[in-house]
């Protein structure tokens, strides 16, 4: 089998949180055109060393029995598209599924891998007019728009993600993002300031789950598929009735809805009374 | 004040007069001493001089001190009765008794006690007591007390070279300073014991019983091996009185009713329960009552199955209420073993296991209401209710730490929708609190039934097959582990110094010590049960006269600590670093397992081999070894002896950079060998894991590895301010930003969940070695 020197920044052998309901092996590829101040993987912004692809595939083979697929993250994995296509091929050969996390800066590269990817998780970082200045790249917005267009026209599964910070995202911003990508599922993620690149952001308080729920409520007006993801309770689907649906208080409300998800108090689909 | 006796008109010379003292020695008569002793008790100078004068005329060579004293008393009586009495008392040793009275000292009492307690012959005993009396006289103490006399006697015994007698004669207890420390600061030995009056009493009592064991019950070479840290005898405070743990059979009490004292003589007696809620309350009280007789975990296997017949016709809401009642009882009966909650465990079946389907089901008032196979729905409903209550947490959002919830996964568990639905809830609980355990009965090496406790004690039906029980699965209940003993494996490596055969010689040597101790323990408990009658809950009888506790099935358990460090020293590699070294570790484990099989056929008793939980042993062994072997390989900071620890059993070093799946696979191969218990911990990273994905991982672990018991452990930060629980250990609440007193930390200590501590109150939390381990744990970002 062909070897390649790859821009491997690291990997997580088994993850439950990088791909909804799937067990994934997460591969971080270094190098990124953006310089977002809240970046948590800022050590991977530059390509520092190249490693042999064999090393990675050996690990993947050992993990294979336990996982569903591979998530490519970064950095920006589509930046070195030759390497990414090579790796995707290796993953597919092993019968595993593929997801790619991308910032959408390389629309043409996205096109090249559309067929082989099961899920694109694309970042939409902010509203259009703040885009270029937030990521510190003059043509970012234009390229992100093109990527969204390509994904819109394709058959592939897409999930849009926005990572939220107190100092960067207003309620109105979130509403406009939801409107902008209203035809895609949108995940509102709680940003973790303590891991941010920018020292000012590191000092700020994270948005609380309640605050993100409020953002989700507003987003829901324009986008029927909203999820939130927090350190407190992980990924939750936003439903109108779920605003106060918490593990501690949720029984009555979720029972009346008849819904059976993470915190429903139903039993075999029957609500409280049999 | 000095008296010039020369000025007194002595009528004759006293030069040649000798006095015979009580111990037979001679002493020259000295009139000064008489004058001094009289003035000391307040006799005026003039009278003192006169009496001294008088006595000096009467004394004769060879007079005894006793005669001399009588002479003085008689002389004093002529002046003042008061002085005579005072003199008498000052020259008589008085003992303040524990009854609060003052009694004259009597050396015959010492003689008798030495004969009775130490088996000394009368001559030796008398010699000692005479010597003690003389020494006591010299002491300038106001009153003697029994403990003080005993201290002096033990020293006298040592001076005579009677060390064995001293050990029997000594008192047990604690230095005053230690008691003060205990009262003011508590102890950290057990994470379940918080600082309160009950635990203070417990620790004080423990101290006596620990010393009693080492001084009086165990032969010196075993006690020494324990003290040196070659082996560890667990729960030494309970060794001489209590067996370790018990898997209960709830049906017994549903048939016979409940006597919490075992006899019904001292407490109210309850009939067989009629209502589901009473059955649940009885269940809680059974565990608490039994805990008073036992050192370790109290468990119900098949809990939801055996509760099921009581739940027929109840709504889910009612069933949930019953589960909630039970769970709160187990977390709020703050009374066991010195103000702890019971160390409780519950085995949950996802379906009624095949071997129970045709078993008669015990229902209300002890009546047979069909077979357990008829109550599948109710058993599953109860499991749902139980898990829902656990998921909810307590009133402030903290996890319920007890009972340890062991979910048993069997062949069909992943294929059957209803079981999957329950399993998903189990994984929601993992995701939120990380508290349950998965017992994996799928691998071929498992037996028809096997149960586990949170501390990992495992009982299986192999023993039932071995002894030809009609229903082998019954060998897993109404019995438990009698005692844990643990081998310090790294120590063996240091002593063997690279020599393979020496390793096995040393193993034999340490194992034979353990065998000897185990036989002693077995005999003691047999006696406590049958003769002393101090374990009445265990020895209670059914209407047919059958004893509840199946002593004939108790298992004798040998465990080990530090396989990883043992291997590193012996081969240069850690468990995950080299295949050959890893195989050697398996050989060592196999060797110990085989040894337990030999013992089983020699003694006819059940023996098992376990991965010791080692809550404090991991730290104790490492500390002792670091002191005695400079080359010792320990984790933690060698410059801070409190922080050092060995890796538990044959786990991979917690900080090792090994992918999760590899860790599981490496650890899993020890599980089939350790029939007495094992566990693989999967330490989760900070994020909130996805329950569905986690469940997939569980399925793959269960189907593809040999793992018998495992858990996903999350570190938790709970906030009293906003009631939120967050993954990971944070200085500030990630939700509301509160810090200090509002923040509490939780993680799994060795088997079970415990509070690590908080900004304000660090007592009752983890010991230093375990905190050090926590910092080193490699978290997987699952």
Interface residues (C-beta under 8 A of the other chain):
Chain A: X12 X13 X14 X15 X16 X17 X19 X20 X21 X22 X23 X59 X62 X63 X65 X66 X68 X205 X206 X208 X209 X230 X231 X232 X233 X234 X235 X247 X248 X262 X263 X265 X267 X268 X270 X272 X273 X274
Chain B: X315 X316 X317 X320 X380 X381 X384 X385 X388 X391 X392 X393 X397 X418 X421 X428 X431 X432 X659 X660 X661 X662 X686 X687 X688 X689 X690 X691 X692 X693 X694 X696 X697 X700 X701 X704 X723 X724 X725 X726 X727 X728 X734 X735 X736 X737 X780 X781 X782
